Amino acid sequence: MDIDADEEDQPTQSLCPTDKWIEQLNNMHIDSFIMNQLIMDYLVREGYKEAAEKFEEESGVRFSPVIEKLDEKTQIRDAILGGNIKSAINLINELYPEMLDQNRLLLFNLQLQQLIELIRQGKIQEAISFAQMNLTEISEEHPECLPNLERVLSLLVFDTPEKSPFGDLLKTPQRHKIWSAVNTVFMEMQNETSCPKLANIVRILNWSQEQLDKGNVSYPKLKVLGKLDFS
């Protein structure tokens, strides 16, 4: 008897009703101490020193891990997230004088962000001069950087760059991306893992859902983590 090849090769879908899935989640118990440790790890590794100290007082969880020169790194984080890249570069050079000399790509990304901040402030001529003086040489040394430089310079073409196809460069997540790159190098210099454990858990969740999608498995997919929004 002939069997249709398409039917034979069709992956089997596993079904799990959303209400049952959520019921199982609600029945799971995770020790509050473990959760607090994950939160503390995130706050410290991301440089939120004051928040971590306050959380230590309220939760009783020990301030950890011990991060070298955390106060100075918190200042650098605040400078980057506040758009004061020049100040951040100066602070980095004071903290680790050889760090940016040994990480030319990181220096490029910091200076590229400085260029973005000049464009954000409408300092067009200053932005052009800054790019010519600081970014041309590095982009020639590392041709893979050129597309990113061109993308930023494209902002200069638009009267309202924030509404351009490259407007995402002017949004807050771009600053967080730069801080994450700097923080990764800090942690590597201390032989520490840079990524908070909580962030790793989210990556595992996303990877698991991708594998289920590839396997054509039907399941309640978590779309918005903070709201437990399932589809």
JOFEN-V884255 format. One record per helix or strand of 3 or more residues. SS is the DSSP state (2 for helix, 1 for strand). FROM is the first residue (numbers start at 0). TO is the last residue. If there is no record, write none. Layout:
{{SS	FROM	TO} {SS	FROM	TO}}
//
This chain:
{{2	4	8} {2	17	26} {2	31	44} {2	48	58} {2	69	80} {2	84	94} {2	98	101} {2	103	119} {2	123	133} {2	135	140} {2	142	156} {2	160	162} {2	166	169} {2	171	188} {2	196	213} {1	221	223} {2	224	226}}
//
